[in-house]
């Protein structure tokens, strides 16, 4: 997997992990209820069922049966969903994952962060 796609998976995973932790703290839900409440994925549109399936299998069903850290479960679900969605999108070249608003927004945000971190050093080299 290329670095941008891997970073996208981590970013999506971190967002879901924060969502689950927010529900646990803010709504005072236990872990199982929090992950169930995070399983809608409405923002994924026509790919929603893929995300829900991976979430059910890797997060909800495994919440109480193994000791793997919650973030690892979430990352496994997100990675599976991203890769499956990406493969499905390849059947329709005009809807590649890399062309989606969500992915482009992620890359733009990371580029802004990189340029901010560089603090103008890139421009000074020219």
MARLUMGU-422499 format. One line per field, with one value per residue: residue number from 1; residue in three letters; x, z, y of N, C-alpha, C, CB in turn. Coordinates in steps of 0.001 Angstrom, whole numbers. Each point is the difference from the previous one (the first is absolute). Last residue first. Glycine has a CB too. Layout:
BEGIN
resi [NUM|...]
resn [ala|...]
n.u [X|...]
n.w [Z|...]
n.v [Y|...]
ca.u [X|...]
ca.w [Z|...]
ca.v [Y|...]
c.u [X|...]
c.w [Z|...]
c.v [Y|...]
cb.u [X|...]
cb.w [Z|...]
cb.v [Y|...]
***
This chain:
BEGIN
resi [126|125|124|123|122|121|120|119|118|117|116|115|114|113|112|111|110|109|108|107|106|105|104|103|102|101|100|99|98|97|96|95|94|93|92|91|90|89|88|87|86|85|84|83|82|81|80|79|78|77|76|75|74|73|72|71|70|69|68|67|66|65|64|63|62|61|60|59|58|57|56|55|54|53|52|51|50|49|48|47|46|45|44|43|42|41|40|39|38|37|36|35|34|33|32|31|30|29|28|27|26|25|24|23|22|21|20|19|18|17|16|15|14|13|12|11|10|9|8|7|6|5|4|3|2|1]
resn [unk|unk|unk|unk|unk|unk|unk|unk|unk|unk|unk|unk|unk|unk|unk|unk|unk|unk|unk|unk|unk|unk|unk|unk|unk|unk|unk|unk|unk|unk|unk|unk|unk|unk|unk|unk|unk|unk|unk|unk|unk|unk|unk|unk|unk|unk|unk|unk|unk|unk|unk|unk|unk|unk|unk|unk|unk|unk|unk|unk|unk|unk|unk|unk|unk|unk|unk|unk|unk|unk|unk|unk|unk|unk|unk|unk|unk|unk|unk|unk|unk|unk|unk|unk|unk|unk|unk|unk|unk|unk|unk|unk|unk|unk|unk|unk|unk|unk|unk|unk|unk|unk|unk|unk|unk|unk|unk|unk|unk|unk|unk|unk|unk|unk|unk|unk|unk|unk|unk|unk|unk|unk|unk|unk|unk|unk]
n.u [14880|1315|-2832|-3898|1410|1166|-4231|-1277|-1393|-3618|-2563|1569|-956|-4142|-881|1544|-2676|-3647|1011|453|-4080|-2099|1643|-1606|-4111|-335|3049|3577|1974|-4249|-2235|-4462|2268|1852|-3330|3336|3205|-3707|64|4899|-830|-3938|2844|3797|-3186|-2478|4369|2039|-4258|-184|4939|-347|-3985|2452|4100|-2838|-2127|4275|-2004|-1538|-4832|-4823|-1269|1608|562|-4720|837|4908|282|-4943|-2370|3691|535|-5052|-255|3752|-2221|-4472|1985|2065|-4163|1195|1869|-2507|-3021|2775|-2358|3020|597|-3852|2236|4237|-2816|-2695|4367|2322|-4748|-1050|513|732|4514|2539|-2339|-1509|4508|1985|-3006|920|4715|-244|-2589|3433|3611|-2088|-572|4602|1441|-2562|1663|4395|-855|-1794|3800|3149|-2864|-160]
n.w [-3032|4653|1579|-1972|2574|4010|392|2409|-1631|3368|-2950|-3856|2828|1709|-4600|-1544|3720|-1294|-4778|1229|2949|-3390|-3349|3104|1010|-4614|-3002|-3234|3263|104|-5456|-1978|-4304|417|2599|943|2607|3012|1031|685|2399|2227|774|1063|2449|1889|799|1412|2365|1748|710|1518|2681|1406|433|2107|2794|190|376|3814|-2824|1709|1364|-4492|-3591|-995|496|-1785|-2989|-509|1215|-1678|-3806|-237|1098|-3162|-3186|1252|-449|-4192|-955|4944|4445|2275|1613|2277|4094|3060|3174|2175|-484|1409|3580|874|-15|2473|2364|-719|2594|-4146|1609|1405|-2887|-3371|434|71|-3905|-1850|1428|-1863|-3812|-118|1035|-3366|-3030|1444|-29|-4239|-1421|1735|-2483|-3689|783|833|-2685|2075]
n.v [27969|-795|3656|-2334|-4028|2658|2331|-4246|-4108|-211|3061|-2691|-4017|2119|1583|-4445|-1915|3134|-929|-4822|563|2886|-3261|-3585|2722|1714|-4283|-148|-3082|-2436|1326|740|-23|-4648|-3219|-3591|2553|1075|-4833|403|4320|-1991|-4026|3106|3021|-3934|-2331|4320|1181|-4689|27|4723|-1424|-4071|2787|3520|-3623|-4174|-5604|-2585|-1694|395|4432|1839|-3176|1245|4994|-192|-4053|-1266|4219|2857|-3169|-11|4810|737|-3134|1774|4619|191|2401|3044|-56|3488|-3496|-3432|-547|-2290|3274|-2079|-4368|2141|2293|-4032|-2485|3754|2888|5890|4074|2445|1927|-4165|-3392|3318|2064|-4491|-971|4581|-340|-4598|1828|3705|-3233|-2975|3843|1333|-4767|-561|4460|-1344|-4248|2749|3148|-3867|-4587|-5430]
ca.u [-7|991|1326|121|-47|1322|589|157|1229|1137|58|520|1403|742|-2|948|1350|237|190|1312|1028|11|675|1424|557|168|-1125|-689|938|115|1084|-299|-316|1163|-560|-902|810|49|-1294|-100|933|-607|-1123|522|645|-1040|-767|883|140|-1274|-204|884|-533|-1214|439|496|-1104|-336|647|619|1467|597|108|181|1202|26|-1121|-106|1281|898|-672|-143|1324|379|-761|531|1356|-152|-354|975|-278|-907|632|853|-842|797|-899|6|900|-500|-1253|365|672|-1024|-815|725|1084|-328|172|-1323|-1070|159|206|-1270|-904|381|-349|-1462|-431|419|-979|-1287|99|-40|-1381|-807|266|-579|-1439|-279|209|-1143|-1188|39|838|-860]
ca.w [-1423|-742|158|-866|-1390|-391|-1028|399|-675|757|1246|-338|-376|1233|762|-691|344|1407|83|-573|887|1150|-427|-161|1307|765|861|-567|-8|1373|782|1426|297|90|-555|-1067|-1201|-786|-648|-1056|-1068|-733|-749|-1093|-997|-720|-825|-1081|-968|-695|-837|-1162|-897|-601|-962|-1192|-822|304|-905|762|44|-122|1274|1139|754|362|866|1204|664|129|742|1377|627|90|1086|1271|149|396|1415|532|-558|-1141|-1006|-875|-1006|-1188|-1095|-1127|-1019|-360|-740|-1352|-735|-462|-1015|-1262|127|-508|1066|145|-34|1007|1318|428|317|1325|994|70|764|1375|586|109|1133|1225|140|290|1381|876|-59|876|1364|316|121|1239|-51|0]
ca.v [350|-786|612|1168|-475|-497|835|1394|433|-538|762|1325|-147|-259|1255|882|-457|324|1454|303|-522|899|1230|-310|-350|1234|370|1151|1112|491|-571|128|1395|892|1236|-431|-215|1238|160|-1014|380|1112|-555|-830|862|737|-929|-461|1088|174|-1181|118|1031|-559|-1022|690|503|1397|941|1085|-31|-1325|-705|901|-358|-1416|-363|823|267|-1147|-1070|485|-72|-1408|-601|500|-549|-1406|-123|-955|-1326|-106|-855|804|664|332|391|-934|559|1327|-205|-451|1073|931|-670|-147|-974|-1328|-1001|-614|992|1043|-620|-584|1099|506|-1022|-59|1180|-268|-923|689|919|-804|-452|1178|412|-1024|198|1147|-470|-853|856|778|1191|1175]
c.u [725|58|1053|1389|212|27|1361|687|278|1322|1207|103|624|1504|818|89|1064|1422|306|284|1397|1067|103|785|1513|712|315|-1168|-603|872|41|1085|-338|-307|1072|-598|-841|816|-19|-1319|-80|875|-696|-1126|474|595|-1038|-758|871|118|-1291|-142|864|-580|-1199|432|497|-1057|-472|737|531|1522|735|210|201|1202|107|-1117|-116|1217|981|-635|-72|1356|380|-721|555|1359|-49|-256|979|-237|-900|674|830|-827|723|-861|-49|828|-560|-1241|363|606|-1078|-852|598|1138|-486|-10|-1379|-1216|39|125|-1352|-877|328|-452|-1527|-417|343|-1052|-1307|11|-180|-1467|-859|199|-715|-1495|-295|100|-1221|-1243|-175|896]
c.w [-248|-1468|-804|65|-951|-1450|-475|-1028|289|-605|825|1233|-307|-280|1276|712|-672|420|1435|85|-509|1001|1146|-389|-81|1319|774|869|-580|46|1396|873|1482|302|100|-722|-1185|-1279|-899|-762|-1172|-1192|-826|-834|-1188|-1100|-847|-937|-1175|-1092|-805|-928|-1249|-1023|-695|-1060|-1260|-980|330|-876|668|-46|-93|1300|1262|858|465|918|1309|872|304|869|1467|694|206|1181|1359|182|465|1478|486|-448|-1196|-1105|-1005|-1115|-1310|-1192|-1310|-1097|-476|-840|-1416|-814|-549|-1103|-1381|314|-426|1089|247|65|1095|1377|479|434|1412|1076|155|903|1460|657|201|1233|1297|224|401|1461|912|23|1008|1432|381|186|1275|0]
c.v [1251|397|-738|605|1176|-447|-478|873|1466|455|-436|893|1361|-89|-145|1346|866|-391|431|1504|370|-432|996|1261|-235|-287|1276|471|1274|1243|616|-632|212|1462|1073|1194|-473|-163|1234|126|-983|388|1084|-610|-828|877|719|-935|-434|1059|110|-1203|116|978|-629|-1006|715|507|1424|1010|1255|-27|-1324|-760|833|-380|-1446|-497|768|284|-1130|-1089|421|-174|-1455|-626|388|-674|-1455|-302|-1069|-1429|-266|-817|792|635|299|409|-766|652|1339|-285|-445|1143|933|-622|-228|-955|-1386|-1068|-578|918|1063|-649|-499|1161|494|-989|11|1164|-299|-892|769|887|-802|-380|1192|397|-999|300|1114|-524|-825|861|831|1223]
cb.u [-2108|-371|-651|-2421|-1569|391|-1245|70|-380|-1380|-2509|-991|-489|-2001|-2260|-507|-877|-2455|-1559|-208|-1533|-2451|-845|-590|-2211|-2077|-650|670|1830|-297|1297|-2432|-826|1052|-2388|-515|1938|-233|-1088|1446|1525|-1086|-306|2016|713|-1403|359|2006|-272|-1225|1266|1599|-945|-473|2036|740|-1366|2326|163|217|58|-2040|-2091|-1408|1002|-1210|-1434|872|1000|-761|-2194|-221|1078|-1313|-1867|606|384|-2188|-1293|1678|-943|772|1306|381|-1831|1503|-1517|413|1468|-849|-484|2124|898|-1381|431|2087|-1106|-1415|-263|-437|1385|2463|1269|-608|1170|2337|423|-137|2005|1954|-400|569|2471|1169|-232|1583|2338|439|213|2283|1736|-189|958|2474|-164|-1869]
cb.w [-273|1584|2275|312|649|2349|973|2288|-1809|645|-13|-2283|-907|944|-933|-2188|266|474|-1952|-1556|642|-328|-2326|-681|635|-1058|201|-2256|-198|876|-2111|-566|-2350|-1564|654|1285|1472|2117|1946|1361|1715|2123|1781|1395|1814|2074|1719|1515|1849|2085|1667|1380|1969|2115|1401|1422|2079|922|-1817|1884|-2087|-1164|648|-1165|-2142|-2101|-1191|-1296|-2230|-2232|-1101|-827|-2226|-2093|-479|-1114|-2493|-1229|-208|-1660|-1995|-699|1817|1928|1687|588|1718|1664|1826|2315|1357|913|2165|2002|1134|1319|2003|-1834|1685|-2416|-1557|-351|-1080|-2401|-1688|-434|-1705|-2445|-852|-829|-2271|-2042|-411|-1189|-2516|-1366|-224|-1739|-2360|-489|-832|-2426|-1699|-167|-2520|1227]
cb.v [-1127|-1880|766|436|-1884|-705|1863|-807|-1697|-1991|256|-228|-2296|-1212|572|-1144|-2337|-320|306|-1985|-1893|468|-360|-2368|-1016|955|-2420|-807|-1652|-2330|-411|-8|251|-1525|-637|-2077|-540|1292|-1140|-1538|1044|830|-1749|-502|1595|-15|-1757|221|1681|-674|-1373|1345|1247|-1304|-461|1935|232|392|-1783|-1583|-1394|-620|1088|1679|-691|-461|1664|1961|-10|-724|590|2390|468|-449|1568|2147|116|-90|2117|843|1133|2221|-1044|1508|137|-1881|908|-1730|782|242|-2074|-973|895|-583|-2195|-218|-1118|993|1827|457|1272|-102|-1889|-383|1391|-727|-1820|591|1293|-1391|-1014|1340|212|-1860|-50|1399|-849|-1787|861|949|-1626|-649|1581|18|13|-1217]
***
